[in-house]
Amino acid sequence: MAKLQSVNTVQGKETLYVDVDDEITAIIDKVGVAKGKVIALVLPKRCPVLQSVVNMKLLKRSAEKAGKNLVLVTTEAGLMPLAGATGLYVASTPSSKPAIPDSPNVSADGPEDIDEPLNVVDGNAAEGGEDEDFDTKAVGTKPVGELAAAGAAAKVTEDDIDETIDMDGDDASDTPAADTGKKAKVKKPRKDKHLAVPNFDSFRKKLALAGLVLVLLLVGLVYAMKVLPHATVTVGTDSSTIPTNLTLTLDSTANKLDTTNNTVPATSQSQQKTSTQTVQATGQQNNGQKASGTITLTNCSGNTVSVSTGTSFSSGGHTFIAQDSATIPDSNYTHSGDCKNDSKGSVDVTALKGGADYNLGSASYSFSGNPGGVSAQGSQMSGGTDDIITVVQQSDINNATSKIASSDSSSVKQQLIQNLEAKGLQAVPVTFLAGTPNVTTNAKAGDQTSSVTVTAVTTYTMLGVKKSDLQTLVNNNVEGQLDKGKQVILDDGVANAQFAENNPGTADSATVAMSVKSQAGPQLDVANLKKQLAGMKSGDVKSYIEQTPGVTDVRVKYGPFWVSTVPHNPSKVKINIQKAGS
């Protein structure tokens, strides 16, 4: 068996680097053309080409045919079983000791026997002589760097030595390691920066960040150039305020506007509101026993007097009712005309109401139908008892109804205004009117209860008119006061008209006073003016507007600071028209 001989030269050992995209044929070619006999094959992470046992075998057989001894430099755990099954040496670094990884348990038809002796001849044996045996087990305990220097004791010719190298591929010192007796220093191979694989994750992040910054810049530019710019143009004029005060008759039966009599067709809008109010009952009623007694009548009237059943007798606010009737003839008189009081009659009476306060002592009574001259004297009244209960009084019902009438009706008023405006009409709030409520109660006067609830259904009304009718009346008044040629009606003021009513009207008609303040001045079409001023600078804006008769002053203000022309967007332009003296 031949032994593996190597020297610390380019022919003795060589380090090769495998790229991640190298094919197996390319790796075999690199190994074949290498000059060294010990090849340290540095593998990249996740080397896909050697994940196949077939490729491992091809690599090993090619190296054996070329007389090379391969050492795979890698820490890839997935390659260890394949290397062990194939019989390839593996080292974690170029300076660590190579070893054949443990072979996985395989069936009889597994890879070829990895214990076959490896005969490696490096050409350093004497002519005609045989190479010494190469002990692979002994070699497995030594670093790759020591293998490269192990053949320094063998004889080599001057032609076989170009230069000495170590596992890092760096130049060795002029003094061989064998001569100094020191162990050769092994350095890690320096990476070639030009062959580094770019970090595409970092590149994508930077690209996304750059895109985001670009978008933000574009959005900021659009916001600064389109959204923020604005302009305010203040136009001073010799405009004036012209008042209009008219008395109008609003009539829901009128068909058209009467400008002579200021009669305006009106629309009556109505809405019902149901309100409830509960109050405590304040009445009291005595349901006790009624007192009774007898009343004696003395007739000195000059005529016969009859008292019927049901006649009421009163004394001190207490009323008693006759329970039977009596006829009393007239009394006799003395020769001097004095009544002898000798004609008497009596009736039984019962108190009108129960209560102990009707237990009156002997007292005089008055009675209905007394012709005069008849006196009534009551006996002791007795039998009255007290049993006080709470009942509803009519005043309780009236009190609840008053509270409903005085309750807040502003929400109904606002709803009527909105309903009229929804019809395209201008509401006249002073015509708001509450109709007579339809009142119902859950108890009537005299009912025994602690409280009474009153429900009232009230119909509210308001009048509305066409705005165009009001504008016609106002314009007729204002046009007679305009300075023709210089002034036009800038604002008729109808939208802010004020109304007053001296006397309440009805649900269908009313007489109201209307007060309007109209503004007259130079004829300026604000909406069109905004379009005409688009893109103009301050001087051009002033020159353009001052051509209009009646304009006395023009001031232009831009914002923000970088804006110097009127924006093209009309919504970003505000035009203020100031009347004279403001």
C-alpha angles and dihedrals in degrees: 000000000000120000130228110249123185139165132204091264137101087266092048100053137358134183118220127189121215120211119222092243097046116125122225091253091056091051091049089051091051091051092046096054095042114114098212124088093213109057119196102200108199109204126203122234115279093013101189098187093066095045086093121082088211091060090047090055092046090052093048094047092047090051091049092050090050091048094246130141110216128210117183111216106206144114095207106134092203092062096052098080091046092049090047092050091049096043099241122150117242130197126183092218134009089255098048127092115270121231139170108250121233112281116235119241107269136172124259092270091061127120123312121284109285092197093074108123115256113228110198122175118189096185094250097111119107118267113274090009129113125244118251120250115274111224105212093185091055091046091052090067094056131078119251089246091059091051088056091054097038094088095056090104093058122090116258130175125242090245092059095056118074099158140324121259136179129215090277092058091242123137114266123227120272090254112074118234090239091057095049093045090225128124112259113254112238119206129193113256114259115241119241105235090201090062096047115125109240119243101244093183091060090044092053092049092051091046092050091047091050090050092050092050090050092051092049090050091051092047091048091049092051091046092049094046102036110023107033101045114097138155135206119204116192114196118196113207141174089242120149140199117246116194125214122197117180137164109225132196110213111201127175090200094057115105101198143011116281106203092182097059095022092238110162124195109241138195120219114219118193137187133179125224126192116209132179131199128184121201134176118260110245103183123107128203129189110220094179127121118296120242119236140189145135132287119203118209124206116197118213095144097111091244139066111272126206124200116198130207111275096034109147122229120195135195127165093346093310119117128204126189124221111242095195140017134254138190115209120190120216118275126245121261135215122244086262091055100254116145113245091207090224098134111080139160135176139211132193114241136194126201116260090229136025121253143107091251087074091066091103126174124231107313144152118260136201120215139194117260095027105157090201128266093059117112126197123205121186127211125220108306115216145165098062117139135179127246108156119197132175116248137174117263125202088241089063091057091046091051093054092047091053092052091053092050091051095046120117111279097173092111091056090047092052091048091053090051091051092048092053093047089050087060091053093255132128111239120227101211096191089068091066106131135181116213127216108289121238101231127202129173135199091224135028130223111288095026115133106243139119096234142011128216119211121199119196126187109201127187115213123196138189133181126232132188138195112270090218090061091054091046091053092054093046095046091051088057098042099045091062089060100045125113096237115226094022105048139050131173105276095178124006090202094221092127088063097039117149121218132197133183125202097189127025114255130205134265089269106036143021142170113230138172115232123202119190132174113206125192120222126186146112115345104254121164099208096192093050092040091060090057093046093052095051111128095007124133123227096269093049091048092053094047092049098048097040089063088073113095113248096028110126103172141011125197124182127197125183131194144234103027096255093058115098103160136054110270117248091227106089091207088064092056122080121191118196118193112202121197123221115291096017 
